[in-house]
Amino acid sequence: MIGTIFWFALLAACLSIEVLSRLRPPSAATLVQTCDMIATKVLGRCALLFFWAFVGLHLFTRYTLPGH
């Protein structure tokens, strides 16, 4: 239950930062700009891949496997 609340809170925070960055462009970078900046280097691409796999695996495990 706490893990689900954490994921929803993280999603809400990311969405609110994205909305703020689109409403006031110089205040913060959008998600696309941030990912583009990180993905310019090979290490950044690897970090994005591992982050994506980590989050995907944990969401898959939590919401699709019985008993978790």
C-alpha positions in Angstrom: 0.0 0.0 0.0 2.8 2.5 0.9 4.6 1.6 -2.3 1.5 2.4 -4.4 1.1 5.7 -2.6 4.8 6.5 -3.3 4.4 5.8 -7.0 1.3 8.0 -7.3 3.1 10.8 -5.3 6.1 10.5 -7.6 3.8 10.6 -10.7 2.0 13.6 -9.4 5.3 15.4 -8.6 6.6 14.7 -12.1 3.4 15.9 -13.8 3.3 19.1 -11.7 6.9 19.9 -12.6 6.1 19.2 -16.3 3.1 21.5 -16.2 5.0 24.3 -14.5 7.9 24.0 -16.9 5.5 24.3 -19.8 3.6 27.2 -18.4 6.7 29.2 -17.4 9.5 28.0 -19.7 12.6 29.5 -18.0 11.6 28.1 -14.6 12.5 24.5 -15.2 13.4 22.0 -17.9 10.7 19.8 -19.4 11.0 16.0 -19.2 12.0 15.8 -22.8 14.8 18.5 -22.4 16.1 16.7 -19.3 16.2 13.3 -21.0 17.9 14.8 -24.1 20.5 16.4 -21.8 21.2 13.1 -20.0 21.2 11.0 -23.2 24.0 13.0 -24.9 26.6 10.8 -23.3 26.9 7.0 -23.4 26.8 6.8 -19.6 23.6 8.8 -19.5 22.0 6.5 -22.0 23.0 3.5 -19.9 21.6 5.2 -16.8 18.3 6.0 -18.5 18.0 2.4 -19.7 18.7 1.0 -16.2 16.3 3.4 -14.6 13.6 2.5 -17.1 14.2 -1.2 -16.5 14.2 -0.8 -12.7 11.0 1.1 -12.6 9.3 -1.2 -15.2 10.4 -4.3 -13.4 9.1 -3.1 -10.1 5.8 -1.9 -11.5 5.4 -5.2 -13.3 6.2 -7.2 -10.2 3.9 -5.2 -8.0 0.8 -5.1 -10.2 0.9 -8.3 -12.2 2.3 -11.1 -10.1 -0.1 -12.6 -7.5 0.9 -12.3 -3.9 3.1 -9.2 -4.3 
